[in-house]
């Protein structure tokens, strides 16, 4: 494939040690660099405390403004051949400018996960119900799927979401690329990380992500007291970036409920724990915390939300508690606690789950296989961009109306800001 000039528009600056989304985005950037492509990362976001140094990797960093013609000037000077939007909101904001000033640039959307699906599940949880078809037709879903149609390719992290887009939203197959985590083959467990040398439970996840915060609250209020009653000397260590005061206030050493905050080396703390707890009640995409647990040889306790998009037909490296809207929260918490106690104490089961984790990673998340799939789709699209786009009339129609409406709105905001 010819050398490309890639512009990546980030919703936030990548923080691979803070979130799975940050780690996944860094994998995409690394893939482009490995091809010898020029890569520029631009974002309107404020840089966070744990941002990775992209310049050290050979990636140019640029801060940009929304609703400002300065971006047009930057875009024309850079003249990218590929533009990757990190999440659909960036496509909404900048997509019309790309289409206007760089019409021949391949437009790729990295969805990270389907935000509308996560929102629908959260709403259903609050109502004590399961998702119905009308929940999939929200305004957010229309915005998100429209962005997918407008792009030439969209990277979809979960096979569940891939099927939803193909079969429910009727997105053409040639627009979608299944792009889960790109991981290296897991190494053998480190000496000293065997079952008998590990202790305590771990829960990890960025506190700004609502599913993670909900899981921490559920652990505190219902699940952990049941585990602690049976294992009174065992602790739960909770890690995650950006813990708010409401989270740190849950810390209680007498109860063995320890809110540790951000982990500088998440793999190290994961390798020291015996079991990873991920009682997720809603969410979308696939879970970085569970992939990392498998990499570290740490079996897990989770729900079908946690396993979604990761199994791909293989046995799960842990114990799953099914969420059921007919079951109250307390009953489900009891089942999770029972599974957690069992896995924590059963050496044979623990070893079996550890081996299943290594197998699942090797089969489903092999970096080379996924990288080749992405590059093949990019090459096919760039070699025949007009033909690729001609098969997506809905996308052309949405692009036409979006360009006009968003352009006029952005120009109005810019004029208002000048006044």
N, C-alpha and C positions, 0 to 999 in steps of 0.2 A: 504494500500500500504506500502511496506517496506521502511525503512528510506533510503533517497538518499543523495548523496554527489554531490552538484550542483556547477558547475563552470559557471559563467556568464562572457562573454567576451564583454566588452563595447566599443563601438565606441568613446564615450565620457563618462566622469564621470556624474552620474545622477544629474540633477538640476531641481527638480520637481517644483520649483517656477519660473523657467525661460522658460520652454517649456512643451508642452503636451507630447512630446516624453519622457522627463525626468520623468514626473509624471506617465506615463503609464509603463515605465520600473520599477519604484519603486513599482508599484502595483504587477508586476510579482515577484519581490524579496520578497515582503511581503507575497505573496501567498505561496512561498516555505518555508519561515520561519514558517508560521502557521502550516505547516505539521510536524514541528520538524526536518526539513532537515538541514544539514550543507550547508552553502552558502558562496562561495568565489567570490568576484568581482575583475576582473583583466582588466586593460586597458593600452594601449600604449599612451593614450592621456595625455596632460598636464591638471592638475586640474584647473578648472575654479573658478571664484570668488564666485559663488553661489552653489557650490557642497554640497550635503547633506552628513552628517557624517554617513557613512554606519557602521562603527565600533560600534557606539553607538547603532545601531539596532541589533548588533550581527553578522554582516557580515564582514568577513576578507577582507581587501583591499590589492591588490598587483599591483604594477606597473610592466609592462612587456615590452619587446622590440620586434619589428618586425624583421624578417629575422635574427633570432639569436637562436642558439642551447640552450641558457639559458632557453627558453620557454619549450623545450623538457624535460629538467631536472626538471623544476617546475611541468610540467604536469605529469610526471611519479611518482613524489613524492606525488602529490595530489591524483592521480588516481580517477578522478571523474566518477560517474555513469551517470550523465546528464551534457551536455554542451549546454548552450544557447548562441547563437550568436546575439548580438545586431546590427542588420542591415547586409545586405548581404556582405558588404565589409569585415567584420570581418570573415565571413565564407570563403571568398576567401583567406584571409591572413593566417588563422590558421586552416581551415578545414582539410587540408591534414595532418597536424601534429596530429590532434585529431584522424583521421582515422588510422594513422600509429601506434600511441602509446597507444590509448584507443579505439580500434575497437569496443568494446562492450558498449561504452557509447552512450546513446540516444542523438542524435544531433537535437537540436531545433533551428529554426531561428525565431527571432522576427523581422518581416519586418518593423514595425512602420508604414510605408506606402509604396506604390510602387513608388520608386524613378523615375523609367523610365516613369511612367504615368505622374507624376508631370513635368518631363522634357519635355515630348511630348506636354503637354498642354501649357507650357511656350513658347515653340517654335511656336506653332500654334497661340498663342496670338500675338507674335511679327510679324507674317506674316499676321495677320488679318483674320485667317481662323479657321476652326474647325478641330479636329483630324480625320485623315484618317487611314485606316488599315496599310499602310506602316509606319506610325508614331509609331505603336505599335511593330514594328520589328527592333528597333534600336539595336546597339551594347550594350547599357546599359541594354535594356530589356533582351537580350540574356544572359548577365552576371547574372542579377537578378533572372530570371526564372531558370537558370541552378543551382544557389545556392539553390533555393527552391526544385528542384528535388533531389539534393544531400543530403538534410537533411531528417531526419525521420519524423519530423513534422514542420510545419510553422504556426506561429500565424498571422492571417490576421485580421486587425483592422476594415475593411469596408466590408459590404455585397456586395457593388458594385465591389470591387477588388476581392472578393471571386468568384463572378460570372465570372469575366474576366479571372481569372486563370483557372477556371473549363472549361469554354465554348470556350474561345479563345486559351489559351495556352495549354489546355488539360492536366492540372496537375491532377493526381489521387486524388479523393476526400479524401481518407484515409490519405493523407499527410497534409491536411489543417484543421485548427481550427479557427473558427470565434471567434475573441478575441477583442471585443471593450473595451472601458473604463470600469473598474470595480468600480462602484460608490455606495456609501451608499445612502439609501433613503433620499431625500432632506427633511430638517427640515422646519417647518413653518417659514414664514418671520419674521425677527427680528422686534421688536417694533421700530418705527421711520424710517422704510424702505418702507413705503407705497408710493403710487404714488405721493401724494402731498408733501411728505417730501424728494423726490428725485429731483435732477436737473442735467442738462448737459448730454452730450453724452460721451461715452467711446469707445476707440478702444485699443485693447491690443494684443501683440504678439511679440515674439523674433525677433529682427531686423536682426539677421543673417539668418532668414528664408525668402527666396526671395518672396514668395507670400505675406508675411506680409508687406515687404518694398514696393512692388508694390501697395498694398492697401492704405498705408499711402500717397504715392505720388498721387494716384488717388483722395483721399480725399482732399488733399491740393490743387490740381490744378483744379479740376472740381466739386467735390461733395459738399465740405464744403462751398464754396462761395454761392451756391444756398440755402443751409439750413440757413446760417447766414443772408442772405438777408431777410428771412421770420421770423427768430427768432434772432433778433439782440443782445439780452442779454444772449443768450445761448452759452456755451463753449463746445469744444471738447477736452477731456483729453486723450492723447495718452501715453500708457504705454508699456514697453517692455525692456527685458534685452539687454545689449550690443548695445545701440544706437550709431551709428557712427557720426562723425561731420556733415556729409551731412544730417542726420536726425535732430540733435539738431538745425541746422541752419534754419529749417523750423518753429521753434517756433516763434509765433507772437501773443502777448497778445492783440493787438488792433483788430486782426481778430478773437480772441477767439480760436486760434489754439495752444494748449498748449502741447508741447512735454515734458512729465514728466519723461521718462526713466523707470528704473526698479522699480517695486512696491514690497516693502518688504512684504506686505499683499495684494495680488491681490483680494482676496474675499472682503476685506473691501472696496476697491475703486470701485469694481463692484457693491456692495450693495448700494453705495451712488449715482450711476448713474441711470438715468431713462431709457436710451436706449443704447444698445451695437451696434456699427456699425462694420460690418465685410464684406466690399465689395470686396470679393475675386474673382479674375479673372482667377486664375489657382491654381492648388494644387492637393493633393491626400490625402488619409487617411480620418480621421475625426478630427474635430476641437475642441481642448481643450478649447479655448476661449468661444465657444458657449455652451459647456457642463457646464463650470463654470458660464456663464451668467444664464443658466437655474437654476443651484443650488442656485444662489443668487436671483432668482426671477426677473431677468432683461430681458425683451423682447428684441429681436434683429432684425436688418435689415441685410440681407445677400443675397447671390446669390445661384443658384443651386449647385455651387461648395462647398459653405459653408454647405449646408444641406446634401450633399452626404454621404451615409453611416450612417446617424444618424436617419432619419425618420422611416425607416422600416415599412412603411405603415401608420404611424400616422400623424395627422395634425401638421404643423410646428408652434412653439411658437414665431411667429414674422411674418414679411412680407418679401417675396422673390421677387427679381427682376431677371427675366430670362436674362441670357447673350445670345446674338444673334449676330452671325458674320455678319448678314446683317444690323445690327444696329451700328451706329458709337458710339464712346465712350461718346460723349457729350449727345446724346439722352438717353443712358443708365444711365448716371449720373443724368439726370433730373428725371428719374423714381425712382431711389434710393432716391434722395432728397425728392421727393414727399411722398414716403412711410415713410421716416424718420420723416418728419414734422407731418404727419398724426398720426403715432404711439406715438410721443412725446406729442401730444395735446389731444388725445382721451382716456379719463380715462377708459371707458368701454372696448374698444378694448385692452388697455394695460393690464387690469385685466384678460381678456380672454386669452391673450397670455401667461401671467404669469402662469396661471393654466395649460395650455397646456404643458408648459415646465416641470412642476412637473410630469405630467402624462407620458410624453415621457421618462424622466429619469427613472421612476419607471418601465416602461414596457421594455425598451431596454437596460438599463445599470445596471441592478441589479447585485451587486457584487457576491452574493452567487450563482446565476444561472450560471454566466460566469466562476467563479472559478471551480465549479463542472464539467463544460464542459471540461475545460482544463485538470483537474486532471484525468478525465475519459479517455481522449485520451492518456495521458501519461501512465496511467496504462495499457491500452490495448496494446500500443506499446512496453512497457518494458517487459510485460509478454510473448510476442511472437515476439521478435525483428527480428529473422531470417525470420519468416513468413511475418512480416510486410515489411521487405526490399525486400523479394523475389517478391512481387507484384509491385515492382518499378524498372524494368529492365533499363529504361532510366537513372534513378538516379545512378544505379550501373555502367553503362557505363560512365556517366559523371564523377563519382567519380574516376574511374580507370584512365582516361586520365588527369583529373585535378590533381590528386595526383602526377603523374609523371611530368607533365609540370611545375606545381607550385613548386614542391620540387626542381627541378633542377634550376629554376630561383632563388628561395630563397637561395639555396646553393651558387650559383654564386655571388649573391649580398653580402652574408656574407663573402665570400672569398675576394671579391673586397674591402669590408670595412676594412678587416684585413690588406690589403696591403696599 
